[in-house]
Amino acid sequence: MNIERPIHEALATTLRRRWFLGQCGVGLAGIAANTLGAHAGLNSLVAAESANPLAARTPHFPAQAKRVIYMFNAGAPSHLELFDHKPELTKRDGQLPPAELLKGYRAAFINPNSALLGPKYKFAQHGECGMELSEVLPHTAQIADDICLIRTMQTEAVNHAPAQIMMNSGSQQFGRPSFGAWTLYGLGCPAEELPGFVVLTSAKGTSGGASNYGGGFLPTLYGGVPFRSAGDPILYLSNPSGVDAQAQRASLDALNQLNRQALESAGDPETAARIQSYEMAYRLQTSAPELMDLGSESKETLESYGVKDPNEASYSRNCLLARRLVERGVRFVQLFHEAWDQHGNLTADVKKNTDATDKPSAALVKDLKQRGLLKDTLVIWGGEFGRTPMVQGGNDGRDHHNRCFSVWLAGGGIKAGHTYGETDDLGFNVADNPVHVHDLHATLLQQLGLDHTRLTYRYQGRDFRLTDVHGKVVEGVLS
């Protein structure tokens, strides 16, 4: 990977050598060789474990971005109501789609021959760039000159869980490392008092579950750490009654000593991850409560994000917490908000969702910019796919649509005030400049100083990467 060799690679090498000598050695000579080889290898493991495997590492080349905030609005926001203005679709409202358009097309649930449905909201141009945005995004309209709107995203997946996992891990299969985990694996994290990858959830949990932010086959310590929205950010963070800080430290020291003995004996990579987890949990007992307490934020800041009650869980609060986390050195923050699955009641629910998310999403970009953090923070807003131009659910709903959908990016060397790609007149197919999920991942890694073809991890006999064997950097969205 062209970065300093982390502990898990040393462990993997030792385990392979130990297995060969232990299982393939014959007689006393084999036993002696196994003992000597294991002793030398495990001494290096203990030394490696004593160093922080999450320490910040040098990227492949100079980076435009140092950190990521990913606002994942799951459920598939309708690009046709939000980002992709289609006057022709309005004109053809109620008509059947052209037969040639549907050749070879398979919808997730509806009959593809359902009538076309015109957009439910008006669009207007905003900012000096003239970006066209929906009337239900008045706050995003205020940052039009700071964002890059990609209208031509594509994915293979047609249902929520596979598409969410695809968007976050580059694969529809469970068990692959997430984008956040790959970022932490490649760059480490400068924060010592907080996890390098923090997950915040509002609305409901995502269909794809923990696979959206997990470490997959990477060592566990690279996976996302979910913070709870109420009470302790992490379960059992507070000491039980009768256990003071001194007793807690003594217990942890004893436990770590036993784990280090287990590491020397078996060389299991997960034992090293467990040692790091316990130490991080101990530090979190001080850092997490301070982080989650918004009492130090001004009334103006709370109002700008739309935070009505600093102690009440919400998307607004999570956006503000995201800024506080990156200020404290966290490498990757991901917000999950699954509320966008409008198979019916489209008009009312899209407005309800934008009322909850538009203001805080824009406030986060403004706040980062005002604090000088936007220039080296990658901000991402998007879901797993889009919605069909055809109607579902009577006259007020749309089905899943993977052929084209929209996301927006900001900061981190991304071209500001720019709209990339065009879809056809009905918002059905990409007409120009397609961007596959793999291409988006390759581009984001590039901005973090990581070559997506070199950021690899050997597992089950081959080198894996976030983009699998695909992906190209989309130069047209870079400044």
PyMOL commands that set and color helices and strands:
alter all, ss='L'
color gray80, all
select helices_A, chain A and resi 7-24+27-50+79-82+87-91+99-102+138-142+144-146+160-169+179-187+209-212+220-222+245-266+269-292+294-296+299-305+315-327+346-370+374-376+437-447+475-477
alter helices_A, ss='H'
color red, helices_A
select strands_A, chain A and resi 67-72+123-126+131-134+147-154+197-203+225-227+332-338+377-382+386-391+398-401+405-410+418-420+422-423+430-432+435-436+457-459+462-464
alter strands_A, ss='S'
color yellow, strands_A
deselect
rebuild
show_as cartoon
